[in-house]
Amino acid sequence: MSPIKLLTPDTIAPPAGPYSHTASITIGDVELIFVAGEWSTDIDGNLVGEDDMFAQTEQTLKNIQSVLEANGASFEDVFKMSVYVTDMDRRQEVSDARKAFLPNPPPISSIFEISKLALPGLMIEIEAVAAKTITA
């Protein structure tokens, strides 16, 4: 049996392809949770916030929050985020939306500008890695 647990919670839209929303592995008394790149779609897969970077970031973070909660974690457990945007000039909107979700101090983070995302109209995709202590 694999030590990796794959999970696709029913609280957000199903993946757009053959992948899971999270993979986790327990090492000692720590569970590492890897969140796949999440987008600004609602539970039915509809784009939220067309041409609105703040709204897309907010919905993307809500989706990540749902995935973390399905794994018994929260943004307090996130230590690494990778952010992919289609317009780096709008990164301040990303930063402004993140403030409502992330703890202080926030996790380490990288931001990359890319030419296109998987669905038309998407402006942002975020991956996250979290670690939580397993209690008996």
N, C-alpha and C positions, 0 to 999 in steps of 0.2 A: 504494500500500500504506500502511495506517495505521501511524503510529509507536507506536501503543498496542498492547501485548501483553496479551491476556486469558488467564487461566489458572484452571482448576478442577482442583486436584490430586486424585488418587484415594486419598489418605491420610486424607481426612475424608469425612463424608456429603456427597452431592451437594447443590447448592443446592435450596431448597424452591420455587424459582420460576425464571423465565427471567433469570438473571443469572450472572455469573462470581464466583468467590471473590476474585480479584485482577485489578487492572489495573496495568500498569507502563509507564513511558515513560522513555526515555533522553534526558538533556539534557547534552551535553558528555560528561564522564567520570563522570556520576552517573546512577544508575537510581533513579527514584522508584517506590515500590511502595505501592499503595493496597489495603488489605485490607477487603473488605466486612464488614458487621456479622456477627460470628460468634456462635454459640450454644453451649449446653452439651449437644450431642448426640454420641453415639458414631458410629462409622463407618457404622452401619446406620440412623442417623437417630433413635435412641431417646433420650429425655430422660435425662440423667445428673444425679442429685442433686435429686430432687423435694423441694421446700420446704427446700432446703439451699443458701443463698447462697454459702457457701465452696466447696462441691463444684461448684456450677454455674460459679462464677468460674474455678476451677482447670481444669475441662474446657474452658471457653471459651478460656482461655489456651493450653491444649494444642493446641486446634484452630488458633489463630492461629500458634503455633509451627510446626505442620505446614505451614501455608500459606506462612509466611516461608521455611522450609527448602526448599520446592518452588521458591522464587524465588531460592535461593542467599543468603538473608539470615537474620538472627536478631534476637532482641529487642535486641541491642546496636545494631542499625541503626534501631530504631523511635524516632521523635522526637515523635510526636503520637498520643494515644489519645482516643477519645470513648467514654464508658461510659454505657449506658442501663440503669437499674434500675427495678423496679416498687415498691421500698420503700427510700427513702433512709435510713430508720432502721437499715438493715442494711449501710451503706456500710463499716463497720469490717471486716466479714467480707470484703468486696471487697479492701480495702487489705491485709488479712492474707494473702490468697491471692496477690496480685500480687507480694509480696516475694520469693517463690521464683523468679519468672520475670524480673523487670525488673532492669536494671543499676542501679548507683549512680553518678551520680545518675539517677533515673528520667526517662522522657520527660515532656513537658508533657501534661496530661490535663484533660479536662472530664468531669463526671458530671452526668447529668440524670435526674430521676425522671419516668417516663411511666406511663400508666395500664395499658397492656397491650403485650405483645410478640406476634410473629406466630404462635407455637404455644402451646397450652395448657400451663401449668406453667412456662414460661420466666420467669425472674426477672431475667436480665441478657443484654445484647448489647453487644459491644465491636467498634469499628472501630479500625484502626490505619493509620498512614502511616510508611513507612520509606524511608531513602535509603542506598544503598550505592555505593561507589566502584567503577567498572569498571576492572579491571586488564588490561593487554595480555597 
